[in-house]
Amino acid sequence: MLVKTYGSALNGIEAITVTIEVNIDRGVQFFLVGLPDNAVKESQQRIEAALSNNNLKYPKKKITINMAPADIRKEGSSYDLPIAIAILAASEQISSELLDRYVIMGELSLDGSLNPIRGVLPIAIRAMQDGFKGIILPLDNAKEAAVVEDIEVYGVNNIMEVISFLNGADNLQPIQITKYEEDSDDIYAFDFADVKGQENIKRALEVSAAGSHNVILIGSPGSGKTMLAKRMPTIMPPMTLREALETTKIHSVVGLVGKGLSLLKTRPFRSPHHTTSYVGLVGGGAYPQPGEISLAHNGVLFLDELPEFKRNVLEVLRQPMEDRVVTIARAKQTVEFPANFMLVAAMNPCPCGYYNHPTQDCTCQPGTVEKYLNRISGPLLDRIDLHVEVVPVPFEELAKKNAGEKSKVVRERVMRARKIQTERFNDVPGIHSNAQMTSKLIQTYCALDEQCSQLLKSAMDRLNLSARAYDRILKVSRTIADLAGSEEIKPEHLAEAIQYRSLDRENWGK
């Protein structure tokens, strides 16, 4: 007897519906075709044990299983449940009447219980798009899939519950979750109020969050660079439903959505070690998976000790920072991963760490500081809008018991500035913040009066700022003006933006 069940295969962060055809005939052989990997091939042993331990019969006949489309690779153990159900239906142990209405996925334990699987959100979206009535999944994954509307999601603990349901019992109810709300309450473990002193750095990070600008923090060891960077997501606007879906989708494919969770509400904060490979950062592999920059989508990518990263690893960041997407091409397929992240980098000013330190002397040889900085290429620095020097906090500031400004207060200012930008770029597709402005948009929205032009000219001459600094200063000054609620860029906005270009000064490190 021939029976069909339906599952799903992942291709990048999208899912493709897979038809699992099982035919039982005379003989004693077992065939599994349709480009399965080893984990799928091993399902035979898991299924046989699970059926035996639940007093069900594994047919001792010729079993042929085809997974169509046959040219797409099937990976992982999530096909155990649909194959087991198809075998039971083909051997007429259960009813096959409802099988064409549901996508079934799950990994079987030997006792028949179900283990959670990866990529549930894209699978549920695909099932809804293909017109299925519902999806049957392990209970731990059910909430994640339930965020998709117009499809019934059933969470099950073991194979016997699935069998009862398919035989017509009312033992399962669709999972219901509350509607997604943008949660602006304090849901982060960190807060800006924990940071003593460093008011100028907090201000720089506020500007960075308001305009979605990339930022690099330069300072000696123990000055608080990492502490400040970890609190960056707390001042960014809460994720919209669209952003939460996109982010959860990527994390789901990699298997990073926790058990029993639905949508991610906190913005991602990814901090890869400097020994990471370029594949680990950008994504890839024989069967492409998202890398760190995609996992940081709609959040923060924090690169600590930036000059310690290998040169070829840092260079792969250039295109994603510009295009906000990563395209990974292989001989048989091309996969796109979103990569709209904000880069926060941290570095010591020199190998010993004490260049420009207020109390300690730098012990580096002449020319070493410049050589250390040259580990970061010009094109990469070109894409970082704010260069901020972090000075150690004096004892008097550390000893103060007064808490600083809370992240919630800063976040409200950031959200007001973002709202102005949303309205400004409403008619410009693909542009959502000041950091993304093209040269044409800079000319339109960053017009300077005579006083501001003279100030900028004087600053560029006196500080020997490079040409690359010009556009960046204008973008940042536009964001500072938005934070102040000003339609025009004023001299004080421009002056503040100029001071955030430390590394562009020709005398830096000399």
C-alpha positions as CSV (number, residue, x, y, z in Angstrom):
1,M,0.0,0.0,0.0
2,L,1.2,3.5,-0.9
3,V,0.8,6.3,1.7
4,K,2.1,9.9,1.7
5,T,2.9,12.2,4.6
6,Y,4.4,15.7,4.5
7,G,7.4,17.2,6.2
8,S,9.8,20.1,5.4
9,A,13.4,20.6,4.5
10,L,15.4,23.8,5.2
11,N,17.2,25.7,2.5
12,G,19.0,28.6,4.2
13,I,16.4,30.3,6.3
14,E,13.5,29.2,4.1
15,A,11.6,25.8,4.2
16,I,10.6,23.6,1.3
17,T,7.7,21.1,1.7
18,V,8.8,17.5,1.4
19,T,6.5,14.6,0.4
20,I,7.4,11.4,2.1
21,E,6.0,8.4,0.1
22,V,6.0,5.0,1.7
23,N,5.2,1.8,-0.2
24,I,5.0,-1.6,1.4
25,D,5.3,-4.7,-0.8
26,R,6.3,-8.3,-0.6
27,G,9.9,-8.9,0.4
28,V,12.1,-8.1,3.4
29,Q,14.2,-5.1,2.2
30,F,14.4,-1.5,3.3
31,F,15.1,1.3,0.8
32,L,15.3,5.0,1.7
33,V,15.8,7.3,-1.3
34,G,15.6,11.1,-2.0
35,L,19.1,12.3,-1.0
36,P,18.9,11.6,2.8
37,D,22.0,12.3,5.0
38,N,23.2,9.8,7.6
39,A,20.9,11.1,10.4
40,V,17.9,10.4,8.1
41,K,19.2,7.0,7.2
42,E,19.6,6.1,10.9
43,S,15.9,6.7,11.4
44,Q,15.1,3.1,10.6
45,Q,16.6,1.9,13.8
46,R,15.0,4.6,15.9
47,I,11.6,4.0,14.4
48,E,11.8,0.2,14.7
49,A,12.7,0.5,18.5
50,A,10.0,3.2,19.1
51,L,7.3,1.1,17.5
52,S,8.3,-2.1,19.3
53,N,8.4,-0.3,22.7
54,N,4.8,1.0,22.2
55,N,3.3,-2.4,21.2
56,L,3.2,-1.5,17.5
57,K,4.3,-3.7,14.6
58,Y,7.2,-2.8,12.4
59,P,6.3,-4.5,9.1
60,K,8.8,-7.2,8.1
61,K,8.2,-6.5,4.4
62,K,9.8,-4.6,1.6
63,I,9.6,-1.0,2.6
64,T,10.4,1.7,0.0
65,I,10.6,5.3,1.2
66,N,11.0,8.2,-1.2
67,M,11.5,11.8,-0.1
68,A,10.5,14.2,-2.8
69,P,11.7,16.5,-4.3
70,A,14.6,14.0,-4.6
71,D,17.2,16.5,-5.6
72,I,17.1,18.5,-2.3
73,R,19.3,17.2,0.5
74,K,17.3,16.1,3.6
75,E,19.2,16.6,6.8
76,G,18.7,15.8,10.5
77,S,16.5,13.5,12.6
78,S,13.3,15.5,12.3
79,Y,11.9,13.1,9.6
80,D,11.6,10.2,12.2
81,L,8.0,11.0,13.0
82,P,6.5,11.5,9.5
83,I,8.3,8.3,8.3
84,A,7.1,6.3,11.3
85,I,3.5,7.6,10.7
86,A,3.7,6.8,7.0
87,I,4.9,3.2,7.7
88,L,2.1,2.6,10.2
89,A,-0.5,4.0,7.7
90,A,0.9,1.9,4.8
91,S,0.7,-1.2,7.0
92,E,-2.9,-0.2,7.9
93,Q,-2.3,0.0,11.6
94,I,-3.7,3.6,11.6
95,S,-6.0,5.6,9.5
96,S,-4.5,7.6,6.5
97,E,-7.5,9.9,6.1
98,L,-6.1,13.0,7.7
99,L,-2.5,12.7,6.5
100,D,-2.8,15.1,3.6
101,R,-4.0,17.9,5.9
102,Y,-0.9,18.1,8.2
103,V,2.8,18.7,8.1
104,I,4.4,16.3,10.6
105,M,7.9,16.7,12.0
106,G,9.7,15.4,15.1
107,E,12.7,13.3,16.3
108,L,11.8,10.0,17.9
109,S,13.4,8.6,21.1
110,L,13.6,4.8,21.4
111,D,10.6,4.9,23.9
112,G,8.4,6.8,21.4
113,S,8.8,10.3,23.0
114,L,9.6,13.3,20.8
115,N,12.7,15.5,21.0
116,P,12.7,19.1,19.8
117,I,13.9,20.0,16.3
118,R,15.5,23.0,14.5
119,G,13.9,25.5,12.0
120,V,10.3,25.2,13.3
121,L,9.3,28.8,12.4
122,P,10.2,28.7,8.7
123,I,8.6,25.2,8.5
124,A,5.3,26.6,10.0
125,I,5.4,29.6,7.6
126,R,5.9,27.2,4.6
127,A,3.1,24.9,5.8
128,M,0.7,27.9,6.0
129,Q,1.7,29.2,2.6
130,D,1.2,25.7,1.0
131,G,-2.4,25.5,2.4
132,F,-2.0,22.8,5.1
133,K,-4.6,22.8,7.8
134,G,-2.1,22.3,10.6
135,I,1.3,21.1,11.8
136,I,2.2,18.4,14.3
137,L,5.4,19.0,16.2
138,P,7.2,18.2,19.5
139,L,5.6,20.1,22.4
140,D,8.8,22.0,23.1
141,N,8.6,23.6,19.6
142,A,4.9,24.3,19.6
143,K,5.0,27.9,20.9
144,E,7.6,28.9,18.4
145,A,5.4,27.7,15.5
146,A,2.2,29.1,17.0
147,V,3.2,32.7,16.2
148,V,2.2,31.9,12.6
149,E,-1.4,32.8,12.0
150,D,-4.0,30.8,9.9
151,I,-2.5,27.4,10.8
152,E,-3.3,25.0,13.6
153,V,-0.3,24.0,15.7
154,Y,-0.4,20.8,17.7
155,G,2.3,20.0,20.3
156,V,2.8,16.3,21.2
157,N,4.9,14.5,23.7
158,N,5.0,11.0,22.1
159,I,4.0,9.1,19.0
160,M,1.0,7.5,20.7
161,E,-0.7,11.0,21.0
162,V,-0.2,11.5,17.2
163,I,-1.7,8.1,16.4
164,S,-4.7,8.7,18.6
165,F,-5.2,12.1,16.9
166,L,-5.0,10.7,13.4
167,N,-7.4,7.9,14.3
168,G,-10.0,10.6,15.1
169,A,-9.6,11.2,18.8
170,D,-10.0,14.7,20.3
171,N,-7.0,14.3,22.5
172,L,-5.1,17.4,21.1
173,Q,-6.0,21.1,21.1
174,P,-4.2,23.7,18.9
175,I,-1.7,25.8,20.8
176,Q,-2.7,29.4,21.4
177,I,-0.4,32.2,22.3
178,T,-1.0,35.8,23.1
179,K,-0.6,38.4,20.4
180,Y,2.9,39.8,20.1
181,E,3.5,43.1,21.8
182,E,6.5,45.3,21.5
183,D,7.9,45.0,25.0
184,S,9.6,48.2,26.0
185,D,9.9,47.2,29.6
186,D,13.2,46.4,31.0
187,I,13.7,42.8,29.8
188,Y,17.5,43.0,29.7
189,A,19.9,41.8,32.4
190,F,22.1,44.9,32.0
191,D,21.3,48.6,32.3
192,F,23.2,51.9,31.6
193,A,22.5,52.9,35.2
194,D,25.2,50.3,36.3
195,V,27.9,52.3,34.5
196,K,29.7,54.8,36.8
197,G,30.9,57.9,35.0
198,Q,31.7,57.7,31.2
199,E,29.0,60.2,30.4
200,N,30.6,61.2,27.1
201,I,30.8,57.5,26.0
202,K,27.2,56.9,26.9
203,R,26.3,60.0,24.8
204,A,28.3,58.6,21.9
205,L,26.5,55.2,22.2
206,E,23.1,57.0,22.3
207,V,24.0,58.8,19.1
208,S,25.1,55.5,17.6
209,A,21.8,53.8,18.5
210,A,19.7,56.7,17.4
211,G,21.1,56.7,13.8
212,S,22.1,53.0,13.7
213,H,25.7,54.1,13.3
214,N,28.6,51.6,13.6
215,V,31.0,52.6,16.5
216,I,34.5,51.7,17.6
217,L,35.6,52.2,21.2
218,I,39.4,52.8,21.8
219,G,40.7,52.7,25.3
220,S,43.1,51.2,27.8
221,P,42.4,47.9,29.6
222,G,39.7,48.2,32.3
223,S,38.3,51.5,31.0
224,G,34.8,49.9,30.5
225,K,34.6,49.2,26.8
226,T,33.1,45.8,27.0
227,M,30.8,46.9,29.9
228,L,29.4,49.7,27.7
229,A,29.1,47.6,24.6
230,K,27.0,44.9,26.4
231,R,24.5,47.5,27.3
232,M,24.1,48.8,23.8
233,P,20.9,46.6,23.0
234,T,19.2,48.1,26.1
235,I,19.0,51.5,24.5
236,M,17.9,50.4,21.1
237,P,14.2,50.5,20.2
238,P,12.1,47.4,20.9
239,M,11.8,45.0,18.0
240,T,8.7,45.3,15.8
241,L,6.7,42.1,14.9
242,R,8.4,41.9,11.5
243,E,11.9,42.2,13.1
244,A,11.1,39.6,15.8
245,L,9.9,37.2,13.1
246,E,13.0,37.7,11.0
247,T,15.3,37.3,14.0
248,T,13.6,34.3,15.4
249,K,13.6,32.6,12.0
250,I,17.4,32.8,11.8
251,H,17.9,31.6,15.3
252,S,15.4,28.8,14.7
253,V,17.4,27.4,11.8
254,V,20.5,27.3,13.9
255,G,18.6,25.8,16.9
256,L,19.1,28.7,19.3
257,V,15.5,29.4,20.2
258,G,15.0,28.1,23.7
259,K,12.5,25.3,24.7
260,G,8.9,26.5,25.1
261,L,9.7,30.0,23.7
262,S,7.8,31.8,20.9
263,L,9.3,35.0,19.4
264,L,12.6,36.5,20.5
265,K,11.9,39.9,22.2
266,T,15.4,41.1,23.0
267,R,17.7,42.3,20.3
268,P,20.5,39.9,19.6
269,F,24.0,40.6,21.0
270,R,26.7,38.4,19.4
271,S,30.3,38.5,20.6
272,P,32.5,36.1,18.6
273,H,36.0,35.4,19.8
274,H,38.8,36.9,17.8
275,T,40.0,33.4,16.8
276,T,36.8,32.8,14.8
277,S,37.0,31.9,11.1
278,Y,35.5,34.0,8.3
279,V,33.0,31.2,7.6
280,G,32.0,31.3,11.3
281,L,31.5,35.1,10.9
282,V,29.8,35.4,7.6
283,G,28.1,31.9,7.4
284,G,28.6,29.1,4.9
285,G,29.7,25.5,5.0
286,A,28.9,22.7,2.5
287,Y,25.2,23.1,3.4
288,P,25.1,26.9,4.2
289,Q,24.2,28.0,7.7
290,P,23.9,31.5,9.1
291,G,27.1,33.0,10.6
292,E,27.5,35.4,13.5
293,I,26.7,38.5,11.4
294,S,23.3,37.0,10.5
295,L,22.6,35.9,14.1
296,A,23.2,39.5,15.0
297,H,20.5,40.6,12.5
298,N,18.4,43.5,14.0
299,G,20.9,43.6,16.9
300,V,24.5,44.2,17.8
301,L,27.7,42.5,16.6
302,F,30.4,43.1,19.2
303,L,34.0,42.5,18.1
304,D,36.3,42.8,21.1
305,E,40.0,43.3,20.5
306,L,39.4,44.2,16.9
307,P,43.0,44.3,15.7
308,E,43.5,40.7,16.9
309,F,41.0,39.3,14.4
310,K,42.7,37.9,11.2
311,R,42.7,40.4,8.3
312,N,40.8,38.1,6.0
313,V,38.1,37.6,8.7
314,L,37.6,41.4,9.1
315,E,37.5,42.0,5.3
316,V,34.4,39.8,4.8
317,L,32.4,42.3,6.9
318,R,32.8,45.1,4.3
319,Q,30.1,43.9,1.8
320,P,27.4,42.9,4.5
321,M,27.9,46.2,6.3
322,E,27.1,48.0,3.0
323,D,24.3,45.8,1.6
324,R,22.8,44.5,4.9
325,V,22.6,41.0,3.3
326,V,25.0,38.1,2.8
327,T,24.9,36.0,-0.3
328,I,26.6,32.6,-0.2
329,A,27.1,31.0,-3.5
330,R,27.7,27.3,-4.0
331,A,27.9,25.1,-7.1
332,K,24.4,23.7,-6.5
333,Q,22.6,26.6,-4.7
334,T,22.8,30.2,-3.7
335,V,21.5,31.2,-0.3
336,E,20.8,34.7,1.1
337,F,21.0,35.5,4.8
338,P,19.9,38.9,6.2
339,A,22.6,40.8,8.0
340,N,21.2,44.2,9.2
341,F,23.4,44.5,12.3
342,M,25.0,47.4,14.1
343,L,28.8,46.9,14.6
344,V,30.3,47.8,17.9
345,A,34.0,47.2,18.0
346,A,36.5,47.7,20.9
347,M,40.3,47.9,20.8
348,N,43.3,49.0,22.8
349,P,45.1,52.0,21.4
350,C,48.4,50.1,21.2
351,P,49.9,46.6,22.0
352,C,50.7,47.6,25.6
353,G,47.3,49.3,25.9
354,Y,48.4,52.6,27.5
355,Y,48.8,55.0,24.6
356,N,47.0,58.4,25.5
357,H,46.5,57.1,29.1
358,P,46.2,59.9,31.6
359,T,48.4,58.4,34.3
360,Q,50.4,55.5,32.8
361,D,53.1,55.7,30.2
362,C,53.0,53.8,26.9
363,T,55.9,51.4,26.6
364,C,55.6,50.7,22.9
365,Q,58.4,51.5,20.4
366,P,58.0,54.4,18.0
367,G,55.8,53.6,15.1
368,T,54.2,50.6,16.9
369,V,50.9,52.4,17.6
370,E,50.5,53.3,13.9
371,K,51.4,49.7,12.9
372,Y,48.9,48.3,15.4
373,L,46.1,50.5,13.9
374,N,47.1,49.5,10.4
375,R,45.8,46.0,11.2
376,I,42.4,47.4,10.5
377,S,42.0,48.3,6.8
378,G,41.0,51.7,5.6
379,P,37.8,50.5,3.8
380,L,36.6,48.9,7.1
381,L,37.3,52.0,9.1
382,D,35.5,53.9,6.4
383,R,32.3,52.1,7.3
384,I,32.5,52.9,11.0
385,D,30.9,56.3,11.7
386,L,32.0,57.0,15.3
387,H,35.5,56.6,16.8
388,V,35.3,57.1,20.5
389,E,38.2,57.3,23.0
390,V,37.4,55.7,26.4
391,V,39.3,57.1,29.3
392,P,39.5,55.1,32.6
393,V,37.0,56.2,35.3
394,P,38.6,58.1,38.2
395,F,38.1,56.8,41.8
396,E,35.8,59.7,42.7
397,E,33.3,58.6,40.0
398,L,33.6,54.9,41.0
399,A,32.9,55.7,44.7
400,K,29.7,57.6,43.9
401,K,26.6,55.8,45.1
402,N,24.2,57.7,42.8
403,A,23.0,55.5,39.9
404,G,23.4,56.9,36.4
405,E,20.7,57.4,33.9
406,K,18.6,54.3,33.2
407,S,18.6,52.6,29.8
408,K,14.8,53.1,29.6
409,V,15.2,56.9,29.6
410,V,17.9,56.9,27.0
411,R,15.8,54.5,24.9
412,E,12.9,56.9,24.8
413,R,15.1,59.6,23.3
414,V,16.5,57.1,20.8
415,M,13.0,56.1,19.8
416,R,11.9,59.7,19.2
417,A,15.0,60.2,16.9
418,R,14.2,57.0,15.0
419,K,10.6,58.1,14.5
420,I,11.9,61.3,12.8
421,Q,14.1,59.3,10.5
422,T,11.3,56.8,9.7
423,E,9.1,59.8,8.5
424,R,12.0,61.4,6.7
425,F,12.8,58.2,4.6
426,N,9.3,57.0,4.3
427,D,9.4,57.4,0.5
428,V,12.9,56.0,0.0
429,P,13.0,52.2,-0.3
430,G,15.6,50.3,1.7
431,I,16.6,53.4,3.8
432,H,15.5,53.4,7.5
433,S,18.2,55.4,9.4
434,N,20.7,58.1,8.9
435,A,23.6,55.7,8.8
436,Q,22.2,54.3,5.5
437,M,22.0,57.6,3.7
438,T,23.6,57.8,0.2
439,S,25.6,60.8,-1.0
440,K,22.5,62.2,-2.7
441,L,20.4,62.0,0.5
442,I,23.3,63.6,2.5
443,Q,23.1,66.6,0.1
444,T,19.4,66.8,0.6
445,Y,19.1,66.3,4.4
446,C,22.5,67.5,5.7
447,A,22.6,71.0,4.1
448,L,24.9,73.3,6.1
449,D,24.7,77.1,6.5
450,E,27.7,79.4,6.2
451,Q,28.7,79.2,9.8
452,C,28.6,75.3,9.9
453,S,30.5,75.1,6.6
454,Q,33.3,77.3,8.0
455,L,33.4,75.2,11.2
456,L,33.7,72.0,9.3
457,K,36.4,73.4,6.9
458,S,38.4,74.7,9.9
459,A,38.2,71.4,11.7
460,M,39.3,69.4,8.7
461,D,42.3,71.7,8.2
462,R,43.4,71.9,11.8
463,L,42.9,68.2,12.7
464,N,44.0,67.0,9.2
465,L,40.9,64.9,8.9
466,S,40.7,62.6,5.9
467,A,38.2,62.9,3.1
468,R,36.4,59.8,4.3
469,A,35.5,61.6,7.5
470,Y,33.5,64.3,5.7
471,D,30.3,62.2,4.9
472,R,30.5,60.4,8.3
473,I,30.6,63.7,10.2
474,L,27.5,65.0,8.3
475,K,25.5,61.7,8.9
476,V,26.3,61.8,12.6
477,S,25.5,65.5,12.9
478,R,22.2,64.8,11.3
479,T,21.5,62.2,14.0
480,I,22.6,64.6,16.8
481,A,20.2,67.2,15.4
482,D,17.4,64.6,15.4
483,L,18.1,63.8,19.0
484,A,17.8,67.5,19.8
485,G,14.6,67.7,17.8
486,S,16.1,70.3,15.4
487,E,15.3,70.4,11.7
488,E,18.6,72.2,10.8
489,I,22.1,71.1,11.6
490,K,23.5,73.6,14.0
491,P,27.2,74.4,14.8
492,E,27.0,72.6,18.2
493,H,25.6,69.4,16.5
494,L,28.5,69.6,14.0
495,A,31.1,70.2,16.7
496,E,30.0,67.1,18.6
497,A,30.1,65.0,15.4
498,I,33.6,66.2,14.7
499,Q,35.0,65.0,18.0
500,Y,33.8,61.4,17.2
501,R,36.5,61.0,14.5
502,S,39.6,60.3,16.5
503,L,41.2,57.7,14.2
504,D,40.9,60.0,11.2
505,R,43.4,62.5,12.6
506,E,46.7,62.3,10.8
507,N,48.7,62.7,14.0
508,W,47.0,59.7,15.7
509,G,49.6,57.2,16.9
510,K,52.6,59.3,15.8
